[in-house]
Amino acid sequence: MKAESAGGDPVAFRVHAALDRLAGDLPGLGIALSGGGDSTALMHLAKDWARGRRLMAATVDHGLREGSAEEAQAAHRAALALEIPHATLLWRRDTEAGNLMANARDARLRLISGWAQRNNLTAVLLGHTLDDQAETLLMRMARGAGVDGLAGMAEWRDAFGIRWIRPMLGVGRAELRDWLAARQIGWIDDPSNENEGFDRVRMRKAMAATGLRPEPLALAAENIALAREALQFYTAEAAQDAGTANGTLVLPRGPFRRSPPEIHRRLIIAATRWITGADYSPRRATVSHALAGIAAGSRVTLDGALLAPSGDRLRIVREPAAALRAAPALPDGDDSDLVWDNRWRVGGLQPGQHVAALGFESLTLPQAAWRASGLTRDEAASSPAIWEGERLVAAPVLRQTPYTARPMRGLEQFRGLIFAH
């Protein structure tokens, strides 16, 4: 059902219009299905809209409370009733450390992303609503967030190797439940939605107690998002003369010096993420520390990137120590290129060989010939090398070999990170 054919159904009209805009040209979509009211409504609305597009659904069972397996089974039955293939993905915690809810969120995204990529799905639909947007703004205000945080949740973002789409940010939670009830569609009420140990639940209850409506809060987030777009535009202007080569990013320092501190911060965040491939930005405090070092003309490290001022340029390379910590990449027999350090695609390996960082100790070996390569010591040491056990076979970035090594990201990807949500 296209947006224009949703008739007198205002909920379907808004959601279908968003799907037309955000996913109209995508042939295959995943649905993150918890079984709650929001994701259940999303599944039914997407099914009505799809018309020939391939839909699949996945539920993550975090195993954090009793009854989660039964809820996953209920979600499975609801998807199959609509003839939507469904998978239940299990999270097995390997640590008790850190923020449990943040770890569970990241695990959910990684599991669903892996499932979507295995099934050749282009994007995954998420069931966040206008109420979620309002609650997110309040939570981020309480944490002292900057413009990016206060801009709220974007309609789409790329993370964990997949595109995530939120087509229901213009629809309220109560509207969706009324829509489901009118069609006699059931859903699961998650008891954790009443647990005041969670920030979101506390914000939700505070809004209800004070009569604060979600609509003006969501509008405020939308207005701040417009300000973010302006900052992104001027950040891209400041990076107009950026260049890349051999996995290194070079930024001009002239526009960097002339622009306001917020533009500096955005450039450094995008540059660091370009180097590391990280899904999240570095913490504000560590970015501020790095900027102070750069302003003083010092080399600094930031989340696995090395930032080195040199004359009128700022070189951003992979921190050699971080590259040495990267897991080795081994061939799996399908002749495809290996991905190493989330930065390089390396090809041509034979059985018994693996990819790991070259390291400083190997720079003077004949297989490396670093001084003739034109790379700095740090660039060379953090570059991919082919090994057989502990024996260096080749350093394909430093000299021509039968092996290939190509950076995964170029200038286009850097510019994309400037505009990332």
Secondary structure, 3 states (H helix, E strand, C coil): CCHHHCCCCHHHHHHHHHHHHHHCCCCEEEEECCCCHHHHHHHHHHHHHHCCCEEEEEEEECCCCCCHHHHHHHHHHHHHHCCCCEEEEECCCCCCCCCHHHHHHHHHHHHHHHHHHHCCCCEEECCCCHHHHHHHHHHHHHCCCCHHHHCCCCCEEEECCEEEECCCCCCCHHHHHHHHHHCCCCCCCCHHHHCCCCHHHHHHHHHHHHCCCHHHHHHHHHHHHHHHHHHHHHHHHHCCCCEEECCEEEEEHHHHHHCCHHHHHHHHHHHHHHHHCCCCCCCHHHHHHHHHHHHCCCCEEECCEEEEEECCEEEEEECHHHHHHCCCECCCCCCCCEEECCCEEEECCCCCEEEEECCHHHCCCCCCCHHHCCCCHHHHHCCEEEEECCEEEECCCCCCCCCEEEECCCHHHHHHHHCCC
